Amino acid sequence: MGRGVVASVVKQGMKAGLLVRGRATKAVGRLRGSWQELIEEVREERASAREEPTPSRQPIKGNKTGGGELIYHVPGGQFYDAVQAEATFATEEEARAAGYRRSRR
């Protein structure tokens, strides 16, 4: 594969959102197999990056009351949707370990 073709393929991949800046150069170095293999590799990298904890994967919201008490709210709780999270947790155990108590409602 010629340099012009490789550059064109990488440019098209970047336009399609499959490659991000900084990875394009790395991708050219790895472009030994077919373009389809490269696409699959990038998709796998993105999928593994999405597995890191995010607010949607940490559904428990923690906040501090006006009196300084730390309270956590679980989905479905009375104030869950109204609370602006100052901290998020994946589990109730994690929230308790951080010093929060469960909301009474």
N, C-alpha and C positions, 0 to 999 in steps of 0.2 A: 504494500500500500504506500503510495507516495505521500510526501509531507503535506501537499495541498489538499489531498483527499482526507487525511487524518484531521487537519485543521478544520476542514469543512464539516466533518462528522462531529467533532467536538463542539463547534459553534452551533450546529443544529441541536445537539443535546442540551446545550446551555439555554437556547431559546425555548426548548420544550420543558425546561425546568428540571431536567434529569441530572444536570451537573451544576454545581455551584462554584463560584470563584474560588481559586486556590486548588480545587480538585481537578480542574480541567487539565492542568499540566501533569498531575499524577495519573489522570485517566489516559493521557496520550502515551505515557510510559507503559501502561498496562494493556494497551490496545494491541494484544497479540492475537486474541481470538476474534470472534465475530462481534459486530456492533450489538447484537442481541444479548450476548453474554455480558457485555459491559453494562447494558441497561439493567439486566437482572442483578448484577453486583451492586449497582448504585441503589436500586430499590431495596435490596436486603440491608444495606448500610442505613438507609433512611428508616426502615422498619425497626431495626434494632435501636436507633436513636430515639424513636417514639416510645420505646418501652420504659424510658426513664420516668421517674415520678413527675407528674404534672398536676396542676390544680384539679383537673377532671379525674385523675387517678388518686387524688387525695381529697375525698369528698367531705371530710370532717373539718368544719370551720372553727377556729378559735379566736376569741376576742377578749378584751379587758373591759370590765364594767367601769362606771364612773368612780366606784369605790376601790378600784384596783384589783378586783377579783378576776381570776382567769376562768373563763367558761368556754366549753366547746359545744357545738351544735351539730346534730346528725341530720342527714337528709330526711325530710318528712316532719321534722320538729316545727313547732309553732313559729319560731323566729328565724328559721334557717334561711329563707329567701331574703329576709330583711337585713341580715347580718352582713357587714363588710368584714371579711376575714383578715385578721392581722397575722394569722398563722394557719396552715393547713396540715392535716394529718391523714395518713392512710388508714389507721385503725384507732379505735377508742383507747386501746392500751398505750399507744404512742402518745396520745393527747394527755392521758393521765400521768405518764412518765415525765411529761414536760411541765407538770404542775397544774393542769387544767382539770376542772370538774365538769360533769355533764349538766347541761341545761335542765332545769326542772320541768320545762314545758316543751 
